[in-house]
Amino acid sequence: MSDYAIDTEDLCLVYKRKPALDHLTLRLPRGGIHAFVGANGAGKSSLFRVLLGFEPAASGRARILGHDCRRLTPALRERIGFVNEEHTLPAWMRVRDLTDMQRRQYPRWNDARYDDVLGHFNVEPGQRIGELSRGERAGLNLAMALAQGPELLILDEPTLGLDVVAKRAFLDAMLQGTLDDAGATVVYCSHQMDEIERVADNLVILERGRMRYMSGPDDFCERIRLWIAAFPAKVPEVRQLPGVLQVQVIDDLTHVVVFDQDDSFGARLKLLGAHSVQAMPLGLDRAVNAFLAHGHARPVANLLAA
């Protein structure tokens, strides 16, 4: 058995002559919750379409659970769960009928897990799908995906458009449901850093169809710092300093977010004329936003590759 839940090498996908995946090489180990983040168009959904066999890649290699994504058998698909942001289900069906149909398709179906997950949501078996709110449909989708007992669960923006109550219920249900399978792998894609901070064991940052970074969220935050400098007159061109991701002037103070720079960065700011400098840690939300904003504006420098 492969050590990787997802394994790609030089994977390319092109839409209208624009690369959606640009020689993407990614090896995602089995187990844990892997959070994928990136700006719109970074390639997250394109990657999932290739991995699930919905779309062929232009070139390169992609394997999921050790198998070629171009030749996914029904037996292999049973081992993969998928929930996206649309939560599209047949509106005319009743919940119990849809559940019965799913139960027949998956030999490893777990009724107890289905009931536990769905218990986080106000869903009755006799309701028609069309009567459910978006949050209730999301909960039903998650319950069915977890009940099939997947080795790999891919969640692509599953809480998009949910209110705060439904979002919390979804995350609680997802965490509880995945605890039952210690060896399961979860891929969780979201733009919401509060969700990522709560659930992620591993952080994967995609940019322009390539992997730019992968590590634990805490490790990532330790490599990014905020320096606040007070310059007496015109702010010098600090963007040219090593590792600078973002520069903002707020209330006459220059805020500089940097990657992989030690205390010597403060000395550099003083050499440029700063009267005072102060270093501060950053939370995951601002750290990721600075990293993505830098890469979105222009090609990411080699120093950002981990």
Secondary structure, 3 states (H helix, E strand, C coil): CCCEEEEEEEEEEEECCEEEEEEEEEEEECCEEEEEECCCCCCHHHHHHHHCCCCCCCEEEEEECCEEHHHCCHHHHCCEEEEECCCCCCCCCEHHHHHHHHHHHCCCCCHHHHHHHHCCCCCCCCCEHHHCCHHHHHHHHHHHHHHCCCCEEEEECCCCCCCHHHHHHHHHHHHHHHHCCCCCEEEEECCCHHHHHHHCCEEEEEECCEEEEEECHHHHHHCEEEEEEECCCCCCCHHHCCCEEEEEEECCEEEEEEECCCCHHHHHHHHCCCCEEEEEECCHHHHHHHHHHHHHHCCCCHHHCC
